Structures are given as C-alpha cells and as structure tokens.
Amino acid sequence: MDHLLSLSQAARMVGVRRKTLQGLIQDGRLKVFEGEIRMSELMKEFPEADADRSGMLDKMRRNQDAALFKFLPDSVPDREQIAGEIHRLRLELAEARGEITAYRQLTAELKGRLYEMQEQCDKRQGVMLGALITWLVQRMNQRR
C-alpha cells in the first residue's frame, strides 16, 4: 500500500526542509495527491531516504492496525450487549417523552395565565401580551 504523507512528514522522513520539497513540487520533480505526497514518489526523488528514520512507518502501521481492529468480527457486539443498549435507550426515550409531556403542560399553563393577565391589562399592555401569546402559540405549533 502506497502511503500518503503530509509535507512536514515527508520532509522529516528524508531529512530536508519543507521548503526544499515545495521547490521540487513546483519544479514538477515531485508529484502530490490532494496536497499529500505518496511515499513511492518521495522514494523516487530520495532513494537514500530512510523511511524508519522519523518513525513514520511504525506510526502508519499502528494507525492501520487500529483501524483494522475496529472492523474485526470480534468487535461486533453480542446479543446481550445489544439487548442492554436497547433497554437503556428505551428507558431514555420514556424519560424524554415524560419531559416533553411536562413541558407541553407547562406551556399550556403559561398560555392560560397570559390570557388571564391580558384581560386585566389596559389596552396597550393587552396588545403587547396578545403579540406574545400569538408568538408562543406559533412556536408551540412549529414544535409539534
């Protein structure tokens, strides 16, 4: 597998400055792929380079192994784990539904109290409370 290296990683690996690699790229002597350098391209230009010098290969191998481990069949949860997660999610859903019901009751009570206040206000205050009630009702309808 041909590894992609950032400019900094490639410079460290071959023991040159990034600016040197940038010059080789601009001259067309070193090709890049989506802003990164293929190790095979780097080795063509720097055949004497030691890929292990900066620990790059070890790091890449560790990253590949870690990624591979995530997809091994052993990492698939068993029935008990799945059942436990489903149970936990059901409890969480029931709690969330209870909270939604409580908030709906609270907003309905708030709307009723605002109507009561509107009846006891002068005209100017009543208009302002009416606008607030209208806004509240619209927002409540949008959430359903």
C-alpha positions as CSV (number, residue, x, y, z in Angstrom):
1,M,0.0,0.0,0.0
2,D,1.4,3.4,-1.0
3,H,1.2,5.7,2.0
4,L,0.3,9.4,1.8
5,L,2.4,11.8,3.8
6,S,1.9,15.4,4.7
7,L,4.7,17.8,3.5
8,S,6.0,18.0,7.1
9,Q,6.1,14.2,7.5
10,A,7.8,13.7,4.1
11,A,10.4,16.4,5.0
12,R,11.1,14.8,8.3
13,M,11.4,11.4,6.7
14,V,14.0,12.4,4.1
15,G,15.8,14.9,6.4
16,V,15.2,18.1,4.4
17,R,13.2,21.3,4.9
18,R,9.6,21.6,3.8
19,K,10.7,24.5,1.5
20,T,13.0,22.1,-0.4
21,L,10.1,19.7,-1.0
22,Q,7.9,22.7,-2.1
23,G,10.5,23.6,-4.6
24,L,10.6,20.1,-6.0
25,I,6.8,20.1,-6.3
26,Q,6.8,23.5,-8.1
27,D,9.6,22.2,-10.5
28,G,7.4,19.1,-11.2
29,R,10.0,16.7,-9.9
30,L,7.8,15.6,-7.1
31,K,4.1,14.9,-7.6
32,V,1.4,15.4,-4.9
33,F,-2.0,13.9,-4.5
34,E,-4.6,16.0,-2.8
35,G,-1.9,18.0,-1.0
36,E,0.0,15.0,0.2
37,I,3.0,13.2,-1.2
38,R,2.9,9.5,-2.0
39,M,5.8,7.6,-0.3
40,S,6.6,6.0,-3.7
41,E,7.1,9.4,-5.3
42,L,9.2,10.6,-2.4
43,M,11.4,7.5,-2.7
44,K,11.9,8.1,-6.4
45,E,13.4,11.5,-5.7
46,F,15.1,10.5,-2.4
47,P,16.1,6.8,-2.9
48,E,18.6,7.0,0.0
49,A,15.8,8.1,2.4
50,D,15.3,6.0,5.5
51,A,11.5,5.5,5.9
52,D,12.0,4.4,9.5
53,R,14.1,7.5,10.5
54,S,11.2,9.5,11.8
55,G,9.2,6.5,13.0
56,M,6.7,7.2,10.2
57,L,6.2,3.7,9.1
58,D,5.7,2.5,12.6
59,K,3.1,5.2,13.2
60,M,1.3,4.4,10.0
61,R,1.3,0.6,10.8
62,R,-0.1,1.4,14.2
63,N,-2.8,3.5,12.7
64,Q,-3.7,0.8,10.1
65,D,-3.8,-1.9,12.8
66,A,-6.0,0.3,15.0
67,A,-8.4,0.9,12.1
68,L,-8.4,-2.8,11.1
69,F,-9.1,-3.8,14.7
70,K,-12.3,-1.7,14.7
71,F,-13.7,-3.8,11.8
72,L,-12.8,-7.3,13.0
73,P,-15.7,-9.7,13.6
74,D,-14.8,-10.0,17.3
75,S,-15.6,-6.3,17.8
76,V,-19.3,-6.9,16.8
77,P,-21.4,-6.6,20.0
78,D,-23.1,-9.8,21.1
79,R,-26.8,-10.2,21.8
80,E,-26.6,-9.3,25.5
81,Q,-24.8,-6.1,24.7
82,I,-27.3,-5.1,22.0
83,A,-30.2,-6.0,24.3
84,G,-28.7,-4.0,27.1
85,E,-28.3,-1.0,24.9
86,I,-31.8,-1.3,23.6
87,H,-33.1,-1.4,27.1
88,R,-31.1,1.6,28.1
89,L,-32.4,3.5,25.0
90,R,-36.0,2.6,25.8
91,L,-35.6,4.0,29.3
92,E,-34.0,7.1,28.0
93,L,-36.8,7.5,25.4
94,A,-39.5,7.1,28.1
95,E,-37.9,9.7,30.2
96,A,-37.6,12.1,27.2
97,R,-41.3,11.6,26.4
98,G,-42.2,12.3,30.0
99,E,-40.2,15.6,29.9
100,I,-41.9,16.6,26.6
101,T,-45.3,16.0,28.2
102,A,-44.4,18.1,31.2
103,Y,-43.1,20.9,29.0
104,R,-46.3,20.9,26.9
105,Q,-48.4,21.1,30.1
106,L,-46.2,24.0,31.3
107,T,-46.5,25.9,28.1
108,A,-50.3,25.4,28.0
109,E,-50.5,26.7,31.6
110,L,-48.3,29.6,30.7
111,K,-50.6,30.4,27.7
112,G,-53.7,30.3,30.0
113,R,-52.0,32.6,32.6
114,L,-51.1,35.1,29.8
115,Y,-54.7,35.2,28.6
116,E,-55.8,35.9,32.2
117,M,-53.2,38.7,32.5
118,Q,-54.4,40.1,29.2
119,E,-57.9,40.5,30.5
120,Q,-56.7,42.6,33.5
121,C,-54.4,44.9,31.5
122,D,-55.1,48.2,29.8
123,K,-55.4,48.3,26.0
124,R,-51.7,48.9,25.3
125,Q,-50.5,46.1,27.6
126,G,-53.2,43.8,26.2
127,V,-51.9,44.3,22.7
128,M,-48.4,43.5,23.8
129,L,-49.5,40.4,25.7
130,G,-51.6,39.4,22.6
131,A,-48.5,39.6,20.5
132,L,-46.6,37.5,23.0
133,I,-49.4,34.9,23.1
134,T,-49.5,34.7,19.3
135,W,-45.8,34.2,19.2
136,L,-46.0,31.4,21.8
137,V,-48.8,29.6,20.1
138,Q,-47.0,29.8,16.7
139,R,-43.8,28.4,18.3
140,M,-45.7,25.6,20.0
141,N,-47.3,24.6,16.7
142,Q,-44.0,24.6,15.0
143,R,-42.6,22.2,17.5
144,R,-45.3,19.5,17.0
